[in-house]
Amino acid sequence: MPPASIPQNESIRLADLRSFDILDTVAEEAYDAITYLAAEICDVPIALISIVDKERQWFKSRVGLDATETHRDLAFCAHAIREPSSLLIVPDASADPRFSTNPLVTDDPSIRFYAGAPLVSPAGNALGTLCVIDREPRVLTGEQEKALAALSIQVMALLELRRTVRDLERKQREVKAATAQRDSFMATVSHEIRGPLTAVIGYVELLRAGLPEEERAEALASVAREAADVEYLIEDLLVSARAEADSLRVVAVPVRLDAQIAQVLEGLDGAVTAGVDTVVEGCRAIGDPARVRQIIRNLVTNAFRYGGDSITVDARRSGKWCLLTVSDDGPGIAAADRELVFEPFKQAADGRDVSASVGLGLPISRLLAERMGGSLTYRFESGRSVFELSLPAFSG
């Protein structure tokens, strides 16, 4: 008994079948009602909703048969799915060379008559059949054939509805999770902005009250530092929003990395830059100066907050690339978390947030690097935690 040949689009058919997530699901009354109707209309003892998997046929619903599945090589339905547009009708399986030696014919359940209407998905793939079986040879009337075909369409409609409901439930869960994440994010942003602004208001009140001259410069420096923190946070938020709206734009001009590093370090708080060493060779990259500075600032701030005491900023040329690294002698990031820190709103297992507390600094820095034709990576080597920005070198 030769098994049915495999359809040419089998891999596509199986992928389509998987999208319905129907295999090995529990019995459902709606499907059972259709198999019952098929058996009654066609006046047969057995009716099945058969789903043809890679190596088996599995019965979503069955009337008059105890088995829940059979091997695909034995399946009449494996033949039926080869012609999705028509019914497969076998009046007497014992007289049909395709099935006469089939164990399902020679042994229990002793099939003689078979009629299968393919279950055709919207993509045009036959996923299985609605079939009726008798232990005696017979034929169907034209009306019975039409009814069987119509019921197979109803089975497919149930499968599509089930998939749609499942997809909607999944999307609903995703929306709920995204909403919760966004709410948490907004709460964190509010907290991060409120802190510096509260400090600024406090310093302004002190200045208004009349601080001694020797304390005024320190208060003004603190105001500038807190205001800068808010500015940097807002800058990261704006980049994130523009990227999400697909309106983020970067320019491509020659950029002196040494000048950008110097400008960033000059603008940062002295407590941050006090432990920073620079090893900078002359290298001109192609990129957006403002975005390059944003990346450098995020990397240096990240190293200061979460790294060791020794921070080094290095820039050099390597072939067609300019490489800018920010390294520190801290414990580094666990191997399992080294990509996690580049995802928005994520935190490493050791509690290390990405460069700003709202979890945007490193993801945005990588995004900007890629928009400028480069990359941003992390590694831990020689006892140092290293973030490396690669940008195309200017060849002019």
Order of alpha helices (4+ residues) and beta strands (2+ residues): alpha-alpha-beta-beta-beta-alpha-beta-alpha-beta-beta-alpha-alpha-beta-alpha-alpha-beta-beta-alpha-beta-beta-alpha-beta-beta
